[in-house]
Amino acid sequence: MFLTITTTGSADRPATDLGFLLHKHPDKSQQFSTSYGIAHVLYPEADEHRCTAALLLEVDPVALVRRGRGKGRGGAPDSALGQYVNDRPYAASSLLAVALRSVFASAMKGQCAARPELPGRTMPLRIEVPVLPARGGAELVARLFGPLGWTVTAEPLPLDATFPEWGASRYVRLVLEGEVRLDEALRHLYVLLPVLDDAKHYWVAPDEVDKLLRAGEGWLEGHPEQRVIVGRYLARRGALTRAAMERLELERLAEADDTDAAELDNAVDEGTDTEEKPVPLAVRRREAITAVLRADRAARVLDLGCGQGQLIGALLKEAQFTEVVGVDVSMRALHEARRRLRLERMSERQSERVRLVQGSLAYTDTRLKGYDAAVLSEVIEHVDPPRLPALEYAVFGSARPSTVVVTTPNVEYNVRWESLPAGRVRHADHRFEWTREEFRAWARQVAGRHGYTVAFAPVGPDDPEVGPPTQLAHFRREENGREPHRTAGVPRNTGTGTDTGAVTGTGTGDTTRTKEAAA
Protein backbone atom coordinates (compact mmCIF):
# COMPACT_ATOMS: atom_id res chain seq x y z
CA MET A 1 0.00 0.00 0.00
CA PHE A 2 1.23 3.51 -0.63
CA LEU A 3 0.37 7.17 -0.97
CA THR A 4 2.04 10.15 -2.61
CA ILE A 5 2.29 13.79 -1.53
CA THR A 6 3.01 16.30 -4.30
CA THR A 7 3.58 20.05 -4.17
CA THR A 8 4.57 22.70 -6.67
CA GLY A 9 6.81 25.74 -6.21
CA SER A 10 8.93 28.42 -7.74
CA ALA A 11 12.48 29.77 -7.49
CA ASP A 12 11.76 31.75 -4.31
CA ARG A 13 9.68 28.97 -2.75
CA PRO A 14 11.09 25.74 -4.20
CA ALA A 15 8.92 22.64 -4.12
CA THR A 16 11.80 20.74 -2.52
CA ASP A 17 10.95 22.50 0.76
CA LEU A 18 8.72 19.45 1.13
CA GLY A 19 11.86 17.49 2.02
CA PHE A 20 12.61 19.85 4.93
CA LEU A 21 9.05 19.56 6.24
CA LEU A 22 9.04 15.76 6.04
CA HIS A 23 12.59 15.52 7.45
CA LYS A 24 13.46 13.20 4.57
CA HIS A 25 16.09 14.21 1.98
CA PRO A 26 14.83 14.09 -1.64
CA ASP A 27 18.11 12.58 -2.86
CA LYS A 28 17.78 9.52 -0.63
CA SER A 29 15.59 6.45 -0.44
CA GLN A 30 15.05 5.58 3.22
CA GLN A 31 13.63 2.57 5.07
CA PHE A 32 11.95 2.38 8.47
CA SER A 33 10.93 -0.72 10.42
CA THR A 34 7.35 -0.94 11.68
CA SER A 35 5.53 -3.66 13.62
CA TYR A 36 4.01 -5.02 10.43
CA GLY A 37 6.69 -4.53 7.81
CA ILE A 38 9.04 -2.00 6.21
CA ALA A 39 8.08 1.57 5.33
CA HIS A 40 9.95 3.14 2.41
CA VAL A 41 10.17 6.89 1.70
CA LEU A 42 11.36 7.97 -1.74
CA TYR A 43 10.97 10.87 -4.16
CA PRO A 44 9.94 9.98 -7.73
CA GLU A 45 10.50 13.63 -8.69
CA ALA A 46 12.18 16.53 -6.91
CA ASP A 47 13.06 19.97 -8.32
CA GLU A 48 12.15 23.55 -7.51
CA HIS A 49 8.96 23.37 -9.59
CA ARG A 50 7.52 20.04 -8.53
CA CYS A 51 8.30 17.57 -5.76
CA THR A 52 6.61 14.27 -4.92
CA ALA A 53 7.23 12.18 -1.81
CA ALA A 54 5.96 8.60 -1.73
CA LEU A 55 5.36 6.46 1.36
CA LEU A 56 5.31 2.74 0.54
CA LEU A 57 4.43 0.26 3.28
CA GLU A 58 5.65 -3.25 2.51
CA VAL A 59 3.49 -5.43 4.77
CA ASP A 60 4.99 -8.58 6.24
CA PRO A 61 2.10 -11.12 6.15
CA VAL A 62 3.74 -13.33 8.78
CA ALA A 63 4.05 -10.41 11.21
CA LEU A 64 0.45 -9.48 10.44
CA VAL A 65 -0.74 -12.92 11.58
CA ARG A 66 1.59 -13.19 14.57
CA ARG A 67 0.94 -9.72 15.95
CA GLY A 68 -2.67 -9.24 14.84
CA ARG A 69 -4.89 -8.62 17.84
CA GLY A 70 -7.53 -6.24 16.55
CA LYS A 71 -10.88 -6.62 14.85
CA GLY A 72 -9.85 -5.55 11.41
CA ARG A 73 -9.50 -7.86 8.45
CA GLY A 74 -6.13 -9.59 8.44
CA GLY A 75 -5.40 -8.54 12.01
CA ALA A 76 -8.13 -10.62 13.56
CA PRO A 77 -7.65 -14.09 14.98
CA ASP A 78 -11.34 -14.93 14.47
CA SER A 79 -10.98 -16.26 10.93
CA ALA A 80 -8.14 -18.61 10.05
CA LEU A 81 -8.39 -17.96 6.30
CA GLY A 82 -8.81 -14.21 6.80
CA GLN A 83 -5.38 -14.07 8.42
CA TYR A 84 -3.76 -15.07 5.15
CA VAL A 85 -6.14 -13.86 2.45
CA ASN A 86 -6.97 -10.19 2.93
CA ASP A 87 -6.49 -6.72 1.47
CA ARG A 88 -4.06 -5.41 4.12
CA PRO A 89 -0.92 -5.43 1.92
CA TYR A 90 -2.67 -3.49 -0.85
CA ALA A 91 -5.30 -1.12 0.55
CA ALA A 92 -4.71 1.94 2.72
CA SER A 93 -5.81 1.25 6.31
CA SER A 94 -4.83 1.83 9.92
CA LEU A 95 -1.55 0.09 9.05
CA LEU A 96 -0.68 2.97 6.73
CA ALA A 97 -1.97 5.53 9.24
CA VAL A 98 0.36 4.18 11.93
CA ALA A 99 3.25 4.22 9.44
CA LEU A 100 2.48 7.89 8.70
CA ARG A 101 2.69 8.76 12.38
CA SER A 102 5.87 6.76 12.85
CA VAL A 103 7.77 7.94 9.76
CA PHE A 104 6.57 11.55 9.67
CA ALA A 105 6.21 12.21 13.42
CA SER A 106 7.96 15.61 13.40
CA ALA A 107 6.11 16.76 10.30
CA MET A 108 2.78 15.79 11.87
CA LYS A 109 3.63 17.88 14.94
CA GLY A 110 4.54 20.87 12.75
CA GLN A 111 8.21 20.84 13.75
CA CYS A 112 11.13 21.79 11.48
CA ALA A 113 14.31 22.79 13.30
CA ALA A 114 16.24 23.52 10.09
CA ARG A 115 13.54 25.84 8.64
CA PRO A 116 11.21 26.82 11.52
CA GLU A 117 9.25 29.23 9.29
CA LEU A 118 8.04 26.44 6.96
CA PRO A 119 5.49 24.51 9.09
CA GLY A 120 3.20 27.53 9.46
CA ARG A 121 2.81 28.02 5.70
CA THR A 122 0.02 26.64 3.58
CA MET A 123 1.20 25.06 0.36
CA PRO A 124 -0.42 23.58 -2.74
CA LEU A 125 -0.74 19.87 -2.04
CA ARG A 126 -1.95 16.93 -4.06
CA ILE A 127 -2.31 13.67 -2.15
CA GLU A 128 -3.11 10.45 -3.94
CA VAL A 129 -4.10 7.11 -2.41
CA PRO A 130 -4.52 4.57 -5.24
CA VAL A 131 -6.55 2.01 -3.27
CA LEU A 132 -8.60 3.15 -0.29
CA PRO A 133 -11.32 1.06 1.39
CA ALA A 134 -14.36 3.30 1.71
CA ARG A 135 -17.19 1.85 3.75
CA GLY A 136 -19.88 4.37 2.88
CA GLY A 137 -18.66 4.92 -0.67
CA ALA A 138 -17.37 7.97 -2.51
CA GLU A 139 -20.10 10.12 -0.99
CA LEU A 140 -18.78 9.56 2.54
CA VAL A 141 -15.21 10.28 1.37
CA ALA A 142 -16.36 13.68 0.13
CA ARG A 143 -18.30 14.36 3.34
CA LEU A 144 -15.21 13.65 5.43
CA PHE A 145 -12.51 15.50 3.47
CA GLY A 146 -14.57 18.26 1.79
CA PRO A 147 -15.22 20.35 4.94
CA LEU A 148 -11.45 20.41 5.61
CA GLY A 149 -10.73 22.50 2.52
CA TRP A 150 -9.89 19.71 0.09
CA THR A 151 -11.09 19.30 -3.45
CA VAL A 152 -11.98 15.61 -3.38
CA THR A 153 -11.89 13.09 -6.21
CA ALA A 154 -13.04 9.64 -5.11
CA GLU A 155 -13.18 7.33 -8.10
CA PRO A 156 -14.85 3.96 -7.36
CA LEU A 157 -12.72 1.02 -8.47
CA PRO A 158 -14.42 -1.85 -10.32
CA LEU A 159 -14.58 -5.30 -8.77
CA ASP A 160 -12.99 -6.63 -11.96
CA ALA A 161 -12.20 -4.48 -14.98
CA THR A 162 -12.68 -7.54 -17.19
CA PHE A 163 -16.28 -7.87 -16.01
CA PRO A 164 -17.69 -4.33 -15.69
CA GLU A 165 -21.18 -5.73 -15.18
CA TRP A 166 -20.08 -6.84 -11.70
CA GLY A 167 -20.12 -3.19 -10.68
CA ALA A 168 -17.94 -1.19 -8.32
CA SER A 169 -16.03 -2.50 -5.33
CA ARG A 170 -15.92 -0.83 -1.93
CA TYR A 171 -12.53 0.67 -2.83
CA VAL A 172 -11.85 4.09 -4.34
CA ARG A 173 -8.90 5.91 -5.86
CA LEU A 174 -8.59 9.06 -3.76
CA VAL A 175 -7.09 12.36 -4.88
CA LEU A 176 -7.04 15.38 -2.53
CA GLU A 177 -6.02 18.84 -3.74
CA GLY A 178 -5.87 22.06 -1.79
CA GLU A 179 -3.87 24.85 -0.11
CA VAL A 180 -3.22 23.25 3.27
CA ARG A 181 -0.48 23.14 5.89
CA LEU A 182 1.40 19.85 5.66
CA ASP A 183 0.97 18.97 9.35
CA GLU A 184 -2.80 19.42 9.00
CA ALA A 185 -2.87 17.24 5.89
CA LEU A 186 -1.01 14.43 7.65
CA ARG A 187 -3.33 14.58 10.65
CA HIS A 188 -6.37 14.46 8.36
CA LEU A 189 -5.01 11.28 6.78
CA TYR A 190 -3.99 9.75 10.11
CA VAL A 191 -7.55 9.95 11.44
CA LEU A 192 -9.66 9.49 8.33
CA LEU A 193 -7.89 6.54 6.65
CA PRO A 194 -8.95 4.08 9.38
CA VAL A 195 -12.33 5.82 9.66
CA LEU A 196 -13.09 5.09 6.01
CA ASP A 197 -11.77 1.54 6.32
CA ASP A 198 -13.94 1.21 9.47
CA ALA A 199 -11.46 -1.23 11.02
CA LYS A 200 -8.27 -1.19 13.04
CA HIS A 201 -5.54 -3.79 13.19
CA TYR A 202 -4.94 -3.29 16.91
CA TRP A 203 -6.99 -3.24 20.09
CA VAL A 204 -8.61 0.15 20.72
CA ALA A 205 -7.59 1.13 24.24
CA PRO A 206 -8.59 4.25 26.24
CA ASP A 207 -5.45 6.11 25.12
CA GLU A 208 -6.91 6.13 21.59
CA VAL A 209 -9.15 8.99 22.75
CA ASP A 210 -6.08 11.15 23.44
CA LYS A 211 -4.55 10.19 20.07
CA LEU A 212 -7.74 11.15 18.28
CA LEU A 213 -8.09 14.51 20.01
CA ARG A 214 -4.45 15.40 19.43
CA ALA A 215 -4.65 14.56 15.74
CA GLY A 216 -8.07 16.23 15.42
CA GLU A 217 -7.11 19.47 17.17
CA GLY A 218 -8.25 22.48 15.19
CA TRP A 219 -10.58 20.64 12.80
CA LEU A 220 -12.49 17.83 14.49
CA GLU A 221 -14.33 20.10 16.95
CA GLY A 222 -16.48 21.64 14.23
CA HIS A 223 -16.57 18.86 11.65
CA PRO A 224 -20.14 18.10 10.48
CA GLU A 225 -19.40 14.34 10.49
CA GLN A 226 -17.81 14.46 13.93
CA ARG A 227 -19.97 11.68 15.40
CA VAL A 228 -19.21 9.30 12.52
CA ILE A 229 -15.48 10.03 12.76
CA VAL A 230 -15.29 9.55 16.52
CA GLY A 231 -17.43 6.42 16.52
CA ARG A 232 -15.54 4.67 13.75
CA TYR A 233 -12.07 5.74 14.91
CA LEU A 234 -12.80 4.30 18.36
CA ALA A 235 -14.23 1.08 16.87
CA ARG A 236 -17.70 2.00 18.15
CA ARG A 237 -16.67 1.38 21.75
CA GLY A 238 -19.48 3.19 23.52
CA ALA A 239 -17.64 4.39 26.64
CA LEU A 240 -14.66 5.72 24.65
CA THR A 241 -16.92 7.41 22.10
CA ARG A 242 -18.89 9.18 24.84
CA ALA A 243 -15.67 10.32 26.55
CA ALA A 244 -14.32 11.75 23.29
CA MET A 245 -17.59 13.51 22.43
CA GLU A 246 -17.76 15.07 25.90
CA ARG A 247 -14.21 16.41 25.60
CA LEU A 248 -14.89 17.78 22.12
CA GLU A 249 -18.00 19.55 23.40
CA LEU A 250 -15.95 21.07 26.23
CA GLU A 251 -13.43 22.35 23.71
CA ARG A 252 -16.21 23.87 21.62
CA LEU A 253 -17.81 25.59 24.62
CA ALA A 254 -14.44 26.80 25.87
CA GLU A 255 -13.63 28.35 22.49
CA ALA A 256 -17.04 30.05 22.37
CA ASP A 257 -16.54 31.36 25.92
CA ASP A 258 -12.89 32.33 25.29
CA THR A 259 -11.73 30.29 28.27
CA ASP A 260 -9.73 27.17 28.99
CA ALA A 261 -11.49 23.80 28.71
CA ALA A 262 -10.11 22.69 32.09
CA GLU A 263 -11.61 25.74 33.79
CA LEU A 264 -14.96 25.13 32.13
CA ASP A 265 -14.89 21.47 33.20
CA ASN A 266 -14.30 22.51 36.82
CA ALA A 267 -17.01 25.17 36.74
CA VAL A 268 -19.66 22.72 37.99
CA ASP A 269 -19.60 22.17 41.73
CA GLU A 270 -19.17 18.51 42.63
CA GLY A 271 -22.19 18.64 44.91
CA THR A 272 -24.49 19.97 42.18
CA ASP A 273 -26.94 17.55 40.58
CA THR A 274 -26.07 16.96 36.96
CA GLU A 275 -27.80 15.10 34.17
CA GLU A 276 -27.63 11.35 34.72
CA LYS A 277 -25.52 9.50 32.17
CA PRO A 278 -27.32 6.86 30.11
CA VAL A 279 -26.80 3.27 31.19
CA PRO A 280 -24.79 1.36 28.52
CA LEU A 281 -26.77 -1.23 26.59
CA ALA A 282 -24.36 -4.00 27.66
CA VAL A 283 -25.11 -3.23 31.31
CA ARG A 284 -28.85 -3.27 30.64
CA ARG A 285 -28.52 -6.66 28.99
CA ARG A 286 -26.73 -8.11 32.00
CA GLU A 287 -29.30 -6.60 34.36
CA ALA A 288 -32.20 -8.02 32.32
CA ILE A 289 -30.64 -11.49 32.18
CA THR A 290 -29.85 -11.46 35.91
CA ALA A 291 -33.43 -10.43 36.70
CA VAL A 292 -34.84 -13.40 34.75
CA LEU A 293 -32.46 -15.86 36.41
CA ARG A 294 -33.22 -14.39 39.81
CA ALA A 295 -36.98 -14.70 39.26
CA ASP A 296 -36.63 -18.33 38.14
CA ARG A 297 -34.54 -19.08 41.25
CA ALA A 298 -31.72 -20.51 39.16
CA ALA A 299 -28.65 -21.45 41.20
CA ARG A 300 -26.41 -23.29 38.69
CA VAL A 301 -26.00 -21.27 35.47
CA LEU A 302 -24.26 -21.80 32.13
CA ASP A 303 -22.98 -18.73 30.25
CA LEU A 304 -22.71 -20.19 26.74
CA GLY A 305 -20.35 -18.14 24.61
CA CYS A 306 -19.09 -16.29 27.67
CA GLY A 307 -16.50 -14.19 25.81
CA GLN A 308 -14.52 -12.10 28.29
CA GLY A 309 -16.72 -13.00 31.27
CA GLN A 310 -18.65 -9.80 31.93
CA LEU A 311 -21.90 -11.64 32.69
CA ILE A 312 -20.07 -14.15 34.89
CA GLY A 313 -18.70 -11.28 36.96
CA ALA A 314 -22.18 -9.82 37.40
CA LEU A 315 -23.67 -13.17 38.48
CA LEU A 316 -20.90 -13.83 41.01
CA LYS A 317 -21.97 -10.69 42.88
CA GLU A 318 -25.20 -12.41 43.92
CA ALA A 319 -25.20 -15.24 46.46
CA GLN A 320 -28.15 -16.95 44.74
CA PHE A 321 -25.88 -18.19 41.94
CA THR A 322 -23.90 -20.96 43.59
CA GLU A 323 -22.20 -22.19 40.38
CA VAL A 324 -21.50 -20.26 37.17
CA VAL A 325 -19.85 -22.04 34.23
CA GLY A 326 -18.51 -20.01 31.31
CA VAL A 327 -18.22 -21.86 27.99
CA ASP A 328 -16.44 -20.51 24.91
CA VAL A 329 -14.72 -22.03 21.88
CA SER A 330 -11.84 -19.54 22.20
CA MET A 331 -9.01 -20.21 24.62
CA ARG A 332 -7.92 -16.61 24.19
CA ALA A 333 -11.33 -15.41 25.33
CA LEU A 334 -11.19 -17.73 28.34
CA HIS A 335 -7.75 -16.43 29.29
CA GLU A 336 -9.08 -12.88 29.09
CA ALA A 337 -12.12 -13.86 31.18
CA ARG A 338 -9.83 -15.34 33.79
CA ARG A 339 -7.78 -12.13 33.87
CA ARG A 340 -10.83 -9.86 34.10
CA LEU A 341 -12.43 -11.97 36.83
CA ARG A 342 -9.12 -12.11 38.73
CA LEU A 343 -9.64 -15.78 39.48
CA GLU A 344 -6.16 -16.17 40.93
CA ARG A 345 -6.98 -13.50 43.56
CA MET A 346 -10.39 -14.88 44.56
CA SER A 347 -10.90 -16.54 47.89
CA GLU A 348 -11.15 -20.32 47.77
CA ARG A 349 -14.86 -20.16 48.58
CA GLN A 350 -15.55 -17.68 45.78
CA SER A 351 -13.40 -19.43 43.16
CA GLU A 352 -15.27 -22.69 43.77
CA ARG A 353 -18.38 -21.01 42.34
CA VAL A 354 -16.92 -20.43 38.85
CA ARG A 355 -15.50 -22.64 36.09
CA LEU A 356 -14.28 -21.76 32.61
CA VAL A 357 -14.74 -24.49 30.02
CA GLN A 358 -13.65 -24.69 26.40
CA GLY A 359 -16.31 -26.15 24.14
CA SER A 360 -18.26 -25.66 20.92
CA LEU A 361 -22.02 -25.16 20.86
CA ALA A 362 -22.16 -26.94 17.51
CA TYR A 363 -21.88 -30.28 19.37
CA THR A 364 -23.71 -31.91 22.26
CA ASP A 365 -21.69 -31.97 25.46
CA THR A 366 -22.59 -34.10 28.48
CA ARG A 367 -20.82 -31.61 30.79
CA LEU A 368 -23.61 -29.11 30.12
CA LYS A 369 -26.42 -31.30 31.46
CA GLY A 370 -28.08 -30.83 34.82
CA TYR A 371 -27.95 -27.03 35.13
CA ASP A 372 -30.83 -24.79 36.18
CA ALA A 373 -30.32 -22.22 33.45
CA ALA A 374 -28.33 -21.39 30.33
CA VAL A 375 -27.69 -17.99 28.78
CA LEU A 376 -26.96 -17.23 25.12
CA SER A 377 -26.26 -13.50 25.28
CA GLU A 378 -25.46 -11.95 21.87
CA VAL A 379 -24.39 -15.36 20.53
CA ILE A 380 -26.83 -16.68 17.92
CA GLU A 381 -26.19 -13.84 15.46
CA HIS A 382 -22.54 -14.96 15.24
CA VAL A 383 -23.56 -18.43 14.04
CA ASP A 384 -24.01 -19.24 10.34
CA PRO A 385 -27.74 -19.94 9.80
CA PRO A 386 -27.17 -23.54 8.56
CA ARG A 387 -25.50 -24.30 11.91
CA LEU A 388 -28.28 -22.90 14.10
CA PRO A 389 -30.11 -26.27 14.27
CA ALA A 390 -26.97 -27.86 15.74
CA LEU A 391 -26.73 -25.16 18.41
CA GLU A 392 -30.46 -25.50 19.07
CA TYR A 393 -30.21 -29.24 19.68
CA ALA A 394 -27.05 -28.95 21.80
CA VAL A 395 -28.77 -26.49 24.17
CA PHE A 396 -32.49 -27.30 24.09
CA GLY A 397 -32.40 -30.96 23.03
CA SER A 398 -29.34 -32.29 24.87
CA ALA A 399 -28.40 -30.01 27.80
CA ARG A 400 -32.09 -29.14 28.49
CA PRO A 401 -31.77 -26.66 31.38
CA SER A 402 -35.01 -25.56 33.05
CA THR A 403 -34.48 -21.96 31.87
CA VAL A 404 -32.80 -20.60 28.74
CA VAL A 405 -32.30 -16.87 28.15
CA VAL A 406 -31.43 -15.67 24.63
CA THR A 407 -30.64 -12.09 23.66
CA THR A 408 -29.88 -10.81 20.16
CA PRO A 409 -29.84 -7.45 18.32
CA ASN A 410 -33.08 -6.11 16.85
CA VAL A 411 -32.16 -5.13 13.29
CA GLU A 412 -35.13 -2.75 13.08
CA TYR A 413 -33.48 -0.52 15.70
CA ASN A 414 -30.32 -0.08 13.60
CA VAL A 415 -31.77 3.02 11.91
CA ARG A 416 -31.45 4.78 15.27
CA TRP A 417 -27.65 4.33 15.34
CA GLU A 418 -26.31 7.52 13.73
CA SER A 419 -22.87 6.07 13.08
CA LEU A 420 -24.16 2.84 11.47
CA PRO A 421 -24.40 3.01 7.66
CA ALA A 422 -27.68 1.88 6.13
CA GLY A 423 -27.77 -1.84 5.46
CA ARG A 424 -24.82 -2.61 7.78
CA VAL A 425 -25.00 -4.97 10.73
CA ARG A 426 -23.68 -3.79 14.09
CA HIS A 427 -20.56 -5.96 14.08
CA ALA A 428 -18.52 -7.36 11.21
CA ASP A 429 -18.82 -10.91 12.54
CA HIS A 430 -22.64 -10.94 12.68
CA ARG A 431 -23.95 -13.52 10.22
CA PHE A 432 -27.45 -12.03 10.45
CA GLU A 433 -29.58 -9.70 12.54
CA TRP A 434 -33.28 -10.48 12.95
CA THR A 435 -36.38 -8.34 13.10
CA ARG A 436 -38.64 -8.80 16.10
CA GLU A 437 -40.98 -11.02 14.11
CA GLU A 438 -38.15 -13.18 12.74
CA PHE A 439 -36.69 -13.70 16.22
CA ARG A 440 -40.07 -14.54 17.72
CA ALA A 441 -40.88 -17.00 14.93
CA TRP A 442 -37.55 -18.79 15.47
CA ALA A 443 -37.96 -18.84 19.26
CA ARG A 444 -41.52 -20.22 19.09
CA GLN A 445 -40.43 -22.99 16.73
CA VAL A 446 -37.55 -23.93 19.04
CA ALA A 447 -39.85 -23.94 22.07
CA GLY A 448 -42.39 -26.09 20.28
CA ARG A 449 -39.81 -28.64 19.12
CA HIS A 450 -38.22 -29.13 22.53
CA GLY A 451 -41.02 -28.75 25.08
CA TYR A 452 -40.50 -25.19 26.29
CA THR A 453 -42.70 -22.14 26.66
CA VAL A 454 -41.28 -18.78 25.59
CA ALA A 455 -41.93 -15.15 26.50
CA PHE A 456 -40.34 -12.00 25.10
CA ALA A 457 -39.08 -8.76 26.62
CA PRO A 458 -37.34 -5.60 25.37
CA VAL A 459 -33.86 -4.60 26.54
CA GLY A 460 -33.02 -0.92 26.30
CA PRO A 461 -35.32 1.93 25.24
CA ASP A 462 -38.43 0.48 23.55
CA ASP A 463 -38.92 2.76 20.53
CA PRO A 464 -42.60 2.90 19.53
CA GLU A 465 -41.69 2.57 15.85
CA VAL A 466 -38.73 0.19 15.69
CA GLY A 467 -38.71 -1.51 19.10
CA PRO A 468 -35.76 -1.97 21.48
CA PRO A 469 -32.07 -2.27 20.51
CA THR A 470 -31.90 -5.77 22.03
CA GLN A 471 -34.61 -8.42 22.17
CA LEU A 472 -34.79 -11.10 24.85
CA ALA A 473 -36.48 -14.51 24.78
CA HIS A 474 -37.16 -16.33 28.07
CA PHE A 475 -37.62 -20.09 27.61
CA ARG A 476 -38.98 -22.30 30.40
CA ARG A 477 -39.08 -26.07 30.13
CA GLU A 478 -42.54 -27.58 30.42
CA GLU A 479 -43.01 -29.80 33.44
CA ASN A 480 -44.66 -32.72 31.62
CA GLY A 481 -41.22 -34.13 30.89
CA ARG A 482 -42.03 -35.16 27.31
CA GLU A 483 -39.11 -36.10 25.08
CA PRO A 484 -37.94 -33.27 22.81
CA HIS A 485 -38.45 -33.49 19.09
CA ARG A 486 -35.08 -34.02 17.41
CA THR A 487 -34.30 -31.44 14.72
CA ALA A 488 -33.90 -33.09 11.33
CA GLY A 489 -30.32 -33.42 10.14
CA VAL A 490 -28.72 -32.63 13.50
CA PRO A 491 -26.31 -35.40 14.57
CA ARG A 492 -26.19 -36.58 18.17
CA ASN A 493 -22.50 -35.74 18.51
CA THR A 494 -20.83 -35.73 21.90
CA GLY A 495 -18.45 -32.86 22.49
CA THR A 496 -14.99 -33.58 23.77
CA GLY A 497 -14.19 -30.03 24.87
CA THR A 498 -11.55 -29.22 27.44
CA ASP A 499 -12.34 -28.16 31.00
CA THR A 500 -10.19 -25.08 31.60
CA GLY A 501 -10.94 -24.21 35.19
CA ALA A 502 -7.31 -23.14 35.44
CA VAL A 503 -7.25 -22.01 31.80
CA THR A 504 -3.84 -23.48 31.15
CA GLY A 505 -1.96 -23.61 27.86
CA THR A 506 -1.18 -20.99 25.28
CA GLY A 507 -4.43 -21.37 23.30
CA THR A 508 -4.75 -19.55 19.97
CA GLY A 509 -8.52 -19.87 20.17
CA ASP A 510 -10.83 -19.17 17.26
CA THR A 511 -12.62 -16.12 18.64
CA THR A 512 -15.81 -15.90 16.64
CA ARG A 513 -17.56 -13.02 18.35
CA THR A 514 -17.29 -10.02 20.63
CA LYS A 515 -20.12 -9.92 23.17
CA GLU A 516 -20.02 -6.20 23.98
CA ALA A 517 -19.38 -4.95 20.41
CA ALA A 518 -22.72 -3.17 19.97
CA ALA A 519 -22.74 -1.58 23.41
Steps between C-alpha positions, in 0.01 A plus 500: 500500500623851437414866466667798336525864608572751223557875513599765250724804546712768347855635525428698818292222656641177355283190508788310660415676828277195537814304589575736791144471631499120480855476641587268212763601241374488138828349378467194723281193519446413866358199685332481840398190695142478626318228694348364181768549238735753340404857412687657208522875429619608156461790258397411143556865404668790678588844359409858581181482292356167606578253777331170584562291811373142508440286809495128418412252774622149423284282726650185647211246491664279763531792743140593423381156614733473799435847638139548389278562800236738371165462330603607156535269204837327499573605857227292655548153642131416449536367146784265412475565125458875550843514662662400173262621230417867548548847354743631765814498280325694223237737640559806717390431859598558861828326413587788268371756751733365769789504251423867426521587868818300547690618191380861491464566875675840498315615190167403657585709807591799281867497600792595273818600682693573179230732355267598788304741277379221267245307713271802537461549124221362288618342178338352190468129570379206298464174691420178321401166653458246217297244697295614798228291668196724532217355704231752413622555145629805316227715652632444853857572383385840376306568821809429709770685304294776332435709815877506567572709191584221257380459146411131507509248217385155610486269201333163574713206389330213315484155655659367181579715198452194279140467618359854532151360551610389848496865602718700736691369799511667840839650410568842349795682348531815710650830388505802735602846379515822695700779668565340838774489762688171477457412869123545465493282189686219676268515800196488271636182342602347833144520633289454189677205332394254773162674528424427135632145531283467815748256655819504702773240515560550872295505818338839563602598852400812700814686388354502147276786616807716569653404163181596321465836673864589442480416131158667468596824675386801302267316261309219669316727746285654228491222242143424383574124501659512844284222647576262212873573524519452876286187500689325223847607616427356845357178351153592628603438860219681677684620812798633301274669245303677774822614671635643174173676414483656847855634470432637152189677628705652783752628248222652291340672800837621625581655162159670488550631855865597437616296798700188572324163472638389838350805670165439334507134607559604862229766492235255625506445874543134590198513728270633227255258340587441138327314221517125555711315245320236294552141608701309233302241307741223607425577865126496433533161335679355801243651736210358296656153486579503873142603579359203305738254666424647840124469445535137388709425811782357291807406704724316249541702178674447166628807312527354149736705287626685806759710314698709748280410798307820566175316576683249720637787707152646544351165608777434753393814687177328604500217754205329328727376220698223665670377179570693179665322206634703208529315168678635192672348197788749532783433742609860457159620614514268801844630595367855480196402709729352761705821508195727523340289773831486690448133575848461645418767763159362600449334833475122488129516581431748220715325238313174561189668357646558151642279224622588152454227241609480138234354274305549178124550494486322165528166686317337789702494820410287802677749731221750433219281634334547836513880531212724605551757227699583188564840345573576134570873516580655159607159366256368239564784254865388478398153380455419130127430446557140376667424835222640719317163517814341647524770767127466566525126561816529712328746737128419492509134394806367684594728793131587569532748789176610667553860382668636187550873441587620148579858403576628150504836316176634353592598144203738479665723762816544290355810331532676836880455507634819339844355435371177339476517119172387347491128433795423732482264795632618836812283499704360213470145633118497514369242254150649523287733709130422541190714515274454800266278301783284363646448848162416650419254221833321554459495879144362483609223264788406731270499803246285321758245384659451841220538755552856621280805537642836393435863591659815360626824652674816375848600617584868476270785394189355331451728198132514400591467132796262484502330841795454738869470403517150652229235514482232768331159493432318829454124454364279779490123473154349529453278802335208318844359427419397142792406277617783273449478128837447332578758231540335161858467381660579836741223607512382860869584534667501839738787559846428628580855610764581757421606856715808560425587859863607525506613136841353435688487171578762242175462302468682167123468520269570209321805638181522300325788671527800728217510754510872581564625143166678456498659844 
